[in-house]
Amino acid sequence: MDPLLLGLLVALATIFVLFSGVSVALGLLIVSAGFLLVFDGFRSLELMPEILFGKLDNFALLSIPMFIIMGASIASTRAGADLYEALERWLTRVPGGLVVSNLGACALFAAMSGSSPATCAAIGKMGIPEMRKRGYPDGVAAGSIAAGGTLGILIPPSVTMIVYGIATESSIGRLFLAGVVPGLLLVGLFMAWSLYSTWRSGNAAVLGAGSYSWTQKFEILPRVLPFLAIIAGVLYAMYGGIATPSETAAVGALLCLLIAVIIYKLWNPADLWVVLRDSTRESVMILFIIAAAGVFSYMLSSLFITQAIAEWIGTLDVNRWILMGTINIFLLIAGFFLPPVAVILMAAPILLPIITTAGFDPIWFAVVLTINMEIGLISPPVGLNLYVINGIAPDISLKTILTGSLPYVACMVLAIILLCLFPDLATWLPDAVMGASR
């Protein structure tokens, strides 16, 4: 059978299996085993266990559970509430200070936890009621937190970037650095829209409210600064060549657990067990998807589907930006239905040779891909962050949350356009810190 036609059959079968309700990892294994059995015989199935476990034989994978523990220990405490309160105290007299505080808290908490749902939950529990109490529109209150939470998969340390690095054999440190400037760009765009939207509504809350003494402003900092110092230390150790991502993640996880115990009195063994249990569950889920995606990639390569698609794309006489636009549309649609990790692991083996042949930087592309995945987190039908916000504020309808999130989707699309026009936004910092890539 023609490999391109076979690739179409694989795509249709994968969509059907995943939409049937089967877990992503199990669905990929079912599709892989089925096509290998039909088109390559029983002999190819003998290699599946070796590929499955071989994909996990990677030292860099140790950083995933460590960063997840790091984020879970932070999310299990009042760190998010303290971070929000600290920013709110310092920015309360700034016009629109409350919405700026929320988005700033989302950005910082995302950097500490690396989790979008955790960021939404931690900051939203404090921020949404406070914004509504001060008269901010429900759409701004809910939409800003939903969008701010998506920064968890872009601002380092990001599990999504680690997965992309493993899937494409790219430098994880370089990928982390690539997400810094675009992450700050998105924060700026989110803040600009939030302030404009609040001002347009004629809301007096933009003028700020309340005041705090200098004592009140400084007294909360000791509870927040240790976590920020750990994040800065982890990033410095990685980018300074002191330790590998896995080693720094392990030290960061241990320090975050110690701070959670010392500062936030997380003494109860039951509470510590919940942190470790949830971290283990999420880590196993991600690692299982990575292993299954390795088998899926082997199936695509073994049946010459990946090679045929890359060759076919190479023969197309189209502008490379039209090609990139098509890839973005594909990623956007995939992100509507699948979690970011699954999309990256399924798409990266196919897209990497295509984008490199077209002359695009894989590190730059990682940022563009991640922003597409961010859009999926606040877009139906899956839109995980929308449901997290709805759980926090059930009296705000999903329609209102979605409507409030749409302008932030436009901000993300604008960010992708700016990255296309100025790719140095993503590549300058990695090149400046780690040297130009070859």
Stockholm file with secondary structure:
# STOCKHOLM 1.0

chainA/1-438         MDPLLLGLLVALATIFVLFSGVSVALGLLIVSAGFLLVFDGFRSLELMPEILFGKLDNFALLSIPMFIIMGASIASTRAGADLYEALERWLTRVPGGLVVSNLGACALFAAMSGSSPATCAAIGKMGIPEMRKRGYPDGVAAGSIAAGGTLGILIPPSVTMIVYGIATESSIGRLFLAGVVPGLLLVGLFMAWSLYSTWRSGNAAVLGAGSYSWTQKFEILPRVLPFLAIIAGVLYAMYGGIATPSETAAVGALLCLLIAVIIYKLWNPADLWVVLRDSTRESVMILFIIAAAGVFSYMLSSLFITQAIAEWIGTLDVNRWILMGTINIFLLIAGFFLPPVAVILMAAPILLPIITTAGFDPIWFAVVLTINMEIGLISPPVGLNLYVINGIAPDISLKTILTGSLPYVACMVLAIILLCLFPDLATWLPDAVMGASR
#=GR chainA/1-438 SS CCHHHHHHHHHHHHHHHHHTTCCHHHHHHHHHHHHHHHHHCHHHHTTHHHHHHHTTCCGGGGHHHHHHHHHHHHHTTTHHHHHHHHHHHHHTTSTTHHHHHHHHHHHHHHHHHCCHHHHHHHHHHHHHHHHHHTTCCHHHHHHHHHHHHGGGGTSSSCHHHHHHHHHHTCCHHHHHHHTHHHHHHHHHHHHHHHHHHHHHTTCGGGGCCCCCCHHHHHHTHHHHHHHHHHHHHHHHHHHTTSSCHHHHHHHHHHHHHHHHHHTSCCCCHHHHHHHHHHHHHHHHHHHHHHHHHHHHHHHHHHTTHHHHHHHHHHHCCCCHHHHHHHHHHHHHHHHHHSCHHHHHHHHHHHHHHHHHHTTCCHHHHHHHHHHHHHHHHTSTTTCHHHHHHHHHCTTSCHHHHHHHHHHHHHHHHHHHHHHHHCTHHHHHHHHHHHCCCC
#=GC SS_cons         CCHHHHHHHHHHHHHHHHHTTCCHHHHHHHHHHHHHHHHHCHHHHTTHHHHHHHTTCCGGGGHHHHHHHHHHHHHTTTHHHHHHHHHHHHHTTSTTHHHHHHHHHHHHHHHHHCCHHHHHHHHHHHHHHHHHHTTCCHHHHHHHHHHHHGGGGTSSSCHHHHHHHHHHTCCHHHHHHHTHHHHHHHHHHHHHHHHHHHHHTTCGGGGCCCCCCHHHHHHTHHHHHHHHHHHHHHHHHHHTTSSCHHHHHHHHHHHHHHHHHHTSCCCCHHHHHHHHHHHHHHHHHHHHHHHHHHHHHHHHHHTTHHHHHHHHHHHCCCCHHHHHHHHHHHHHHHHHHSCHHHHHHHHHHHHHHHHHHTTCCHHHHHHHHHHHHHHHHTSTTTCHHHHHHHHHCTTSCHHHHHHHHHHHHHHHHHHHHHHHHCTHHHHHHHHHHHCCCC
//
